[in-house]
Amino acid sequence: MALNYIWIFFFLSAFVIGLVRLIFFGDVEVFPQMINATFDMAKTGFEISLGLTGVLTLWMGIMKIGEKGGIVKIFSKLIGPFFNKLFPELGKNHPAHGSILMNIAANMLNLDNAATPMGLKAMKEMQETNPDKSTASNAQIMFLVLNTSGLTLLPISIMVYRAQLGAVNPSDIFIPILLATYFSTIAGLISVAIYQKINLLDKTILAYLGGLTVFIVAIILYFSTLEKEAITQVSKVASNFILFTVIVAFILMAVWRKVNVYEAFIEGAKDGFKTAVKIIPYLVAILVAIGVFRASGGMDWFVSGISWGFEKMGVNTDFTAALPTALMKPLSGSGARGMMVDVMTTHGADSFVGRVASTVQGATDTTFYILAVYFGAVGIKNTRYAVVCGLIADFVGIIAAILMAYLFFY
């Protein structure tokens, strides 16, 4: 229901703001701009879905090979004790465990093209044991909030943009992003755990989270020893090497189990194509609503209001030029990326606000995009508290990103 109200809010608020601009400011272009936004975003939504078709077909095929070869079960057993506590309703050895782990790992390596198909496969596997097919289960909500919190170890794409825009040290945002996204993930985990009454002080959960924390600290320490120019290259090579190693491992394991690898791939690929077609209406719906709100000027007004509020409180407002990136991030990944690039182009990649925008871009993921795609793929209509918890993770991640930018760069 939350997405329903948010969708209505975007359209109604855009209409009211458009009327104000037309009647009081004589802006005769506002309604044509909003109508144009509906066409543009509908086209964008379809193009994104079309682009996902090939990727989903490929990776759902790869995942089917891993599933039949048994390697996904191995991954599931490795993380099983932790997932049994975090996703108690799935029970032990649920087939979704492996897909969830693969999705989270791909997200941590900033491999979006691999993460989405794996995530959609996890959602479909969880949906099979979901007693109410139109309502999000506890496990699905926990999984999606962990996705929207966007835990990223290697923010390669952001480093590449910074390099293209002339940053002296494109990777200087690596540690701030890692810390901000970690706080976002912990906030999302805690918020869902409160709703679901999960005991996060359980020794198994603490052990795994402690291990993750140690791993993140080790990565920070390792990258701090590298030359600045080497960090981006090492990140890029490591993430893609790991990904291709996983593909080869899937194939070799399947061959060892005497699986017909090609047929297994085709079987999974067919599911990927069907899934890509199914998400088109959901993606178009949310992107059109976001586009109308942006075209009305609502986003600009909101940012101006926040800046004014901080000024009245005497708070330093040097970061406010990066707020459009922060506010757009939960709504649209491409929109937030465009705003980040615009900030760095206007103020400079190495400016304080340019670094704030970069850190914010890497701190969380696109909550509404993820909810629309993932829930849409399995026909979930009642999202329960998924939006609330996802936005909590986003809010904490954005605040953490701004604070980290002040800590490291101001």
C-alpha positions in Angstrom: 0.0 0.0 0.0 2.9 2.4 0.7 3.9 2.5 -3.0 0.3 3.3 -3.8 0.2 6.4 -1.6 3.6 7.5 -2.7 2.7 7.2 -6.4 -0.5 9.2 -5.8 1.5 11.8 -3.8 4.0 12.4 -6.7 1.2 13.1 -9.2 -1.0 15.2 -6.9 1.9 17.3 -5.5 3.2 17.8 -9.1 -0.2 19.0 -10.2 -0.5 21.5 -7.3 3.0 22.8 -7.7 2.3 23.2 -11.5 -0.8 25.2 -10.8 1.1 27.5 -8.4 3.8 28.1 -11.0 1.3 28.7 -13.7 -1.1 31.0 -11.8 1.3 32.9 -9.6 4.5 32.9 -11.6 3.1 32.8 -15.2 5.1 29.7 -16.0 3.3 28.4 -19.1 5.9 25.7 -19.8 5.4 23.7 -16.5 2.5 21.5 -17.7 4.1 20.8 -21.1 7.3 19.8 -19.3 5.4 17.5 -17.0 3.6 15.8 -19.9 6.9 15.5 -21.8 8.3 13.9 -18.6 5.6 11.2 -18.7 6.6 10.2 -22.3 10.3 10.5 -21.6 10.2 8.4 -18.4 7.9 5.8 -19.9 10.4 5.4 -22.7 13.2 5.3 -20.2 11.4 2.6 -18.1 10.9 0.5 -21.2 14.5 0.9 -22.3 15.8 -0.1 -18.9 13.6 -3.2 -19.0 14.8 -3.9 -22.5 18.4 -3.5 -21.4 17.7 -5.9 -18.5 16.3 -8.5 -20.8 19.7 -9.6 -22.1 21.3 -9.3 -18.7 18.6 -11.3 -17.0 18.6 -13.9 -19.7 22.3 -14.4 -19.3 22.5 -14.4 -15.5 19.4 -16.5 -14.8 21.0 -19.0 -17.1 24.3 -18.9 -15.2 22.4 -19.2 -11.9 20.5 -22.3 -13.2 23.9 -23.9 -14.0 25.0 -23.1 -10.5 21.8 -24.5 -9.0 22.0 -27.8 -11.0 25.7 -28.1 -10.4 25.2 -27.9 -6.6 27.5 -24.9 -5.9 24.6 -22.7 -4.9 23.9 -25.3 -2.1 27.5 -25.1 -1.0 27.2 -21.3 -0.7 23.9 -21.7 1.2 25.5 -24.0 3.7 28.3 -21.6 4.4 26.0 -18.8 5.2 23.1 -21.0 6.5 23.5 -20.4 10.2 23.4 -16.6 9.7 20.5 -16.7 7.3 18.5 -19.1 9.5 18.6 -16.3 12.2 18.0 -13.5 9.7 15.3 -15.3 7.6 13.7 -17.6 10.2 10.6 -18.3 8.2 12.5 -19.7 5.3 13.8 -22.6 7.4 17.1 -24.4 6.9 18.5 -25.2 3.5 16.0 -23.1 1.6 16.9 -22.8 -2.1 16.8 -19.0 -1.8 19.8 -18.9 0.5 22.3 -19.3 -2.2 20.7 -16.7 -4.5 20.5 -14.2 -1.7 24.2 -14.7 -0.9 25.2 -14.3 -4.5 23.1 -11.2 -4.9 24.6 -9.5 -1.8 28.1 -10.5 -2.9 27.5 -9.0 -6.4 26.2 -5.8 -4.8 29.2 -5.5 -2.5 31.4 -5.8 -5.6 29.3 -3.1 -7.4 28.3 -5.6 -10.1 24.8 -4.3 -10.8 24.3 -6.4 -14.0 25.0 -9.6 -12.0 23.2 -8.5 -8.8 19.7 -7.9 -10.2 19.2 -11.3 -11.9 20.4 -13.1 -8.8 18.1 -10.9 -6.6 15.1 -11.7 -8.8 15.9 -15.4 -8.7 16.0 -15.1 -4.8 12.6 -13.3 -4.8 11.0 -16.0 -7.0 12.4 -18.8 -4.8 11.1 -17.0 -1.7 7.7 -16.4 -3.4 7.3 -20.2 -3.9 7.0 -20.7 -0.1 5.2 -17.4 0.6 1.7 -18.3 1.9 0.2 -15.0 0.7 1.3 -14.5 -2.9 0.1 -10.8 -3.1 1.7 -9.8 0.2 5.5 -9.4 0.9 6.8 -12.0 3.3 9.1 -11.2 6.2 12.0 -12.8 4.4 11.3 -10.8 1.2 11.2 -7.5 3.1 14.5 -8.3 4.9 16.1 -9.2 1.6 14.9 -6.0 -0.2 15.9 -3.7 2.7 19.4 -5.2 2.7 19.4 -4.5 -1.1 18.3 -0.9 -0.8 20.9 -0.2 1.9 23.4 -0.8 -0.9 26.4 -2.3 1.0 29.3 -1.7 -1.5 32.9 -2.6 -1.0 34.2 -1.4 -4.4 32.4 1.7 -5.8 34.1 1.3 -9.2 31.6 3.3 -11.3 31.8 6.3 -9.1 35.6 6.3 -9.2 35.4 6.1 -13.0 33.1 9.1 -13.2 35.5 11.1 -10.9 38.4 10.1 -13.1 36.6 11.2 -16.3 35.7 14.5 -14.7 39.3 15.3 -13.7 39.6 14.3 -10.1 43.3 14.3 -9.0 42.6 11.2 -6.8 39.4 9.5 -8.1 39.5 6.9 -5.3 39.6 9.3 -2.3 35.9 8.7 -1.7 36.5 4.9 -1.3 36.7 4.8 2.6 34.0 7.4 3.2 31.6 5.5 0.9 32.5 2.2 2.6 31.7 3.6 6.0 28.5 5.4 4.9 27.1 2.3 3.2 28.0 0.1 6.2 26.0 2.4 8.5 23.1 2.4 6.0 23.1 -1.4 6.0 23.2 -1.7 9.8 20.3 0.8 10.0 18.2 -1.2 7.5 18.9 -4.4 9.3 18.0 -3.0 12.7 14.8 -1.4 11.4 13.5 -4.7 9.9 14.7 -6.6 13.0 12.5 -4.4 15.2 9.4 -5.0 13.0 10.1 -8.8 12.8 11.3 -9.1 16.4 14.6 -10.6 15.4 17.2 -10.8 18.2 20.3 -9.1 16.7 22.2 -9.8 19.8 22.1 -13.5 19.1 25.7 -14.9 19.1 25.4 -16.3 15.6 24.3 -13.0 14.2 26.9 -11.1 16.1 29.6 -13.5 14.9 28.8 -13.0 11.3 28.3 -9.2 11.6 31.6 -9.1 13.5 33.3 -11.0 10.8 31.9 -8.7 8.1 33.1 -5.7 10.2 36.6 -7.2 10.4 36.6 -7.9 6.7 35.6 -4.3 5.9 38.3 -2.9 8.2 40.9 -5.2 6.5 39.9 -3.9 3.1 40.2 -0.3 4.3 43.7 -1.0 5.7 44.8 -2.8 2.5 43.7 0.0 0.2 45.2 2.6 2.5 48.6 1.0 1.7 48.2 1.3 -2.1 49.3 4.1 -4.3 46.4 6.4 -5.1 46.4 5.6 -8.8 46.4 1.9 -8.1 43.2 1.8 -6.0 40.7 2.1 -8.9 42.6 -0.4 -11.1 42.9 -3.0 -8.3 39.2 -2.6 -7.4 38.2 -3.0 -11.1 40.4 -6.0 -11.7 39.5 -7.7 -8.4 35.7 -7.4 -8.7 35.6 -8.6 -12.3 38.1 -11.4 -11.7 36.0 -12.7 -8.8 32.8 -12.5 -10.9 34.3 -14.5 -13.8 35.8 -17.0 -11.4 32.3 -17.6 -10.0 31.0 -18.3 -13.5 33.8 -20.8 -14.3 33.3 -22.5 -10.9 29.6 -22.9 -11.7 30.4 -24.5 -15.0 33.1 -26.8 -13.7 30.9 -27.9 -10.8 28.1 -28.7 -13.2 30.4 -30.6 -15.5 31.7 -32.6 -12.5 28.1 -33.4 -11.6 27.5 -34.6 -15.2 24.9 -31.8 -15.9 24.2 -30.8 -19.5 25.5 -27.2 -19.0 24.1 -25.8 -22.2 20.5 -27.1 -21.6 20.7 -25.9 -18.0 21.6 -22.4 -19.2 18.8 -22.3 -21.7 16.3 -23.4 -19.1 17.3 -20.6 -16.8 17.6 -18.0 -19.6 14.0 -18.6 -20.6 12.9 -17.6 -17.0 15.1 -14.5 -17.3 13.3 -13.3 -20.4 9.9 -13.9 -18.9 10.9 -11.9 -15.8 12.2 -9.0 -17.8 8.9 -8.6 -19.6 6.9 -8.9 -16.4 8.6 -5.9 -14.7 8.0 -3.4 -17.5 4.7 -2.0 -16.1 6.0 -1.7 -12.6 9.2 0.1 -13.7 7.3 2.5 -16.0 4.8 3.3 -13.3 7.4 4.4 -10.7 9.7 6.2 -13.1 6.8 8.3 -14.7 5.7 9.4 -11.2 9.2 10.4 -10.3 9.7 12.2 -13.6 6.5 14.2 -13.2 7.5 15.3 -9.7 10.9 16.4 -10.9 9.5 18.3 -13.9 7.0 20.2 -11.7 9.9 21.7 -9.8 8.9 19.9 -6.6 12.4 18.5 -6.1 14.0 21.9 -6.5 11.5 23.5 -4.0 12.1 20.7 -1.5 15.9 21.2 -1.7 15.5 25.0 -1.3 13.3 24.5 1.7 15.9 22.2 3.4 18.7 24.7 2.6 16.7 27.5 4.1 16.0 25.5 7.2 19.6 24.7 7.8 20.6 28.3 7.3 18.1 29.4 9.9 19.5 26.9 12.4 23.0 28.2 11.8 24.2 24.9 10.3 26.9 24.9 7.7 25.2 24.6 4.3 28.2 23.9 2.0 26.8 20.4 1.4 23.3 21.5 0.2 24.3 21.7 -3.5 24.7 17.9 -3.3 21.2 17.4 -1.9 19.5 16.8 -5.3 21.8 13.7 -5.6 20.8 12.6 -2.1 17.1 13.1 -2.6 17.1 11.5 -6.1 19.1 8.4 -5.0 16.1 6.5 -3.5 14.0 7.3 -6.5 16.2 6.8 -9.5 19.8 5.5 -9.9 20.3 7.2 -13.3 18.7 10.4 -12.1 21.0 10.5 -9.0 24.0 9.6 -11.2 23.2 12.5 -13.6 22.9 14.9 -10.7 26.2 13.7 -9.2 27.9 14.3 -12.6 26.2 17.7 -12.8 27.5 18.7 -9.4 31.1 17.6 -10.3 30.9 19.4 -13.7 29.6 22.6 -12.1 31.8 22.7 -8.9 34.6 20.4 -9.8 35.3 16.8 -9.1 37.6 17.7 -6.2 35.4 20.4 -4.7 33.9 19.6 -1.3 30.3 19.4 -2.7 31.6 17.2 -5.6 33.0 14.8 -3.0 29.8 15.0 -0.9 27.7 14.1 -4.0 30.1 11.2 -4.8 29.9 9.8 -1.3 26.1 10.1 -1.2 25.8 8.3 -4.6 27.7 5.3 -3.2 26.0 5.3 0.3 22.7 3.7 -0.6 20.8 2.1 -3.5 17.6 3.1 -5.4 14.9 2.0 -3.0 11.8 2.7 -5.2 13.5 1.2 -8.3 14.4 -2.0 -6.4 10.9 -2.3 -4.8 9.2 -1.8 -8.2 11.4 -4.3 -10.0 11.7 -7.0 -7.3 8.1 -6.9 -6.0 6.8 -6.5 -9.6 8.7 -9.6 -10.8 6.7 -11.8 -8.3 3.4 -9.9 -8.3 3.6 -8.5 -4.8 1.0 -5.7 -4.2 1.1 -5.3 -0.5 4.7 -4.2 0.4 3.9 -3.8 4.1 6.7 -1.9 5.9 9.4 -2.5 3.2 9.3 1.2 2.0 9.5 2.5 5.6 12.6 0.4 6.4 14.2 1.0 3.0 13.8 4.8 3.5 15.2 4.6 7.0 18.3 2.9 5.6 18.5 5.6 2.9 18.2 8.4 5.4 20.9 7.0 7.7 23.2 6.4 4.7 22.7 9.9 3.3 23.3 11.5 6.7 26.4 9.3 7.2 27.7 10.2 3.8 27.4 13.9 4.5 29.1 13.5 7.9 31.9 11.3 6.4 32.5 14.0 3.7 32.9 16.6 6.4 35.2 14.3 8.4 37.4 13.5 5.4 37.3 16.4 3.1 36.2 19.6 4.8 
